[in-house]
């Protein structure tokens, strides 16, 4: 599995998106984070796909 590297600014973008989703509907921010984690896992498992 390859590690996924991020630009330092991405963490603030993710936090901002999480907060926006949470304001739309409680728990939606958590769903957003779960989807990101799933995508990152797939990217690290199959980086050339």
ABEGO torsion letter per residue (X at the ends): XBBBBBBAAAAAAAAAAAAAAAAABBGAAAAAAAAAAAAAAAAAABAAX
